[in-house]
Amino acid sequence: MIHTPPNVLTIQLKRYVGGAVGYKLNRHLNFSLQLDLRPFVTEVNELPVMYKLYAVLVHYGTTTTSGHYYCFVLAPSGRWYKMNDAMVCSLSSLYVT
């Protein structure tokens, strides 16, 4: 349970098994663009409990010791962008593969 929800919520999903030289779990994850923490908060007052997704960090690779990171970010305009080193691509919707 969460007593006081944060202003900004960061969630990290562990996608590796086997320690420092383990391997990556390659199972697809579906997630919503919004998260309601109300069921997990002990006291719901005027505190924020609804969170909107605005960034996703992705690891491309098979092990904990190799791979590449890139991200998807939501611009103030409401458009999603894929950012991969010096390349930025506009997306019609967020679909992370």
C-alpha positions in Angstrom: 0.0 0.0 0.0 1.1 3.6 -0.7 0.5 6.2 2.1 1.3 9.3 0.1 1.3 9.1 -3.7 4.2 11.0 -5.4 3.7 13.9 -7.8 5.6 12.0 -10.4 5.5 8.2 -10.4 8.3 6.2 -12.0 7.9 2.4 -12.4 10.7 0.0 -13.3 9.8 -3.5 -14.5 12.5 -6.1 -13.9 12.8 -7.9 -17.2 16.0 -9.9 -16.5 16.6 -13.3 -14.8 19.8 -14.8 -13.6 21.9 -12.0 -12.0 24.7 -10.0 -13.6 25.1 -12.2 -16.6 21.5 -13.2 -16.9 19.1 -13.0 -19.8 16.2 -10.8 -20.8 12.6 -12.0 -20.5 11.3 -11.5 -24.0 7.5 -11.6 -23.2 5.4 -8.8 -24.6 3.8 -6.5 -22.0 0.5 -4.5 -22.5 0.0 -1.4 -20.5 -2.5 1.4 -20.3 -1.7 5.0 -21.0 -3.2 5.9 -17.6 -2.8 4.4 -14.1 -5.2 4.8 -11.2 -3.4 4.3 -7.9 -6.6 4.8 -5.8 -6.9 1.1 -5.0 -3.4 1.1 -3.6 -3.5 4.4 -1.6 -4.3 4.2 2.2 -5.8 7.7 2.4 -7.2 9.4 -0.7 -7.6 13.1 0.0 -6.8 15.8 -2.6 -3.5 14.0 -3.5 -3.0 12.9 -7.1 -3.9 9.2 -7.7 -4.3 9.3 -11.5 -1.1 9.2 -13.5 -0.7 9.6 -17.3 2.1 7.9 -19.2 4.5 10.3 -20.8 7.7 8.3 -21.4 8.8 4.7 -21.9 12.4 3.6 -21.8 13.2 0.4 -23.8 16.2 -1.9 -23.7 17.0 -3.6 -27.0 19.2 -6.6 -26.4 19.2 -10.1 -25.0 21.5 -9.9 -21.9 22.2 -7.6 -19.0 25.7 -6.9 -20.3 24.8 -5.9 -23.9 22.2 -4.0 -25.8 20.9 -0.5 -26.5 18.4 1.9 -24.9 16.0 4.2 -26.7 12.8 5.9 -25.5 9.3 7.0 -26.5 8.2 10.4 -25.2 4.9 12.3 -25.3 5.3 15.9 -26.4 3.1 18.7 -25.0 1.2 18.6 -28.4 0.0 15.1 -27.5 2.1 13.5 -30.2 4.4 10.5 -29.4 8.1 10.5 -30.6 10.6 7.7 -30.7 14.1 8.9 -29.7 17.0 6.7 -30.6 20.4 8.4 -30.3 20.4 11.3 -32.9 17.3 10.0 -34.6 13.8 11.3 -33.7 10.7 9.9 -35.4 7.1 11.1 -35.0 4.6 8.3 -34.3 0.9 8.0 -35.2 0.3 6.2 -31.9 2.3 4.6 -29.1 3.0 0.9 -29.8 6.2 -0.3 -28.2 7.7 -3.4 -29.8 
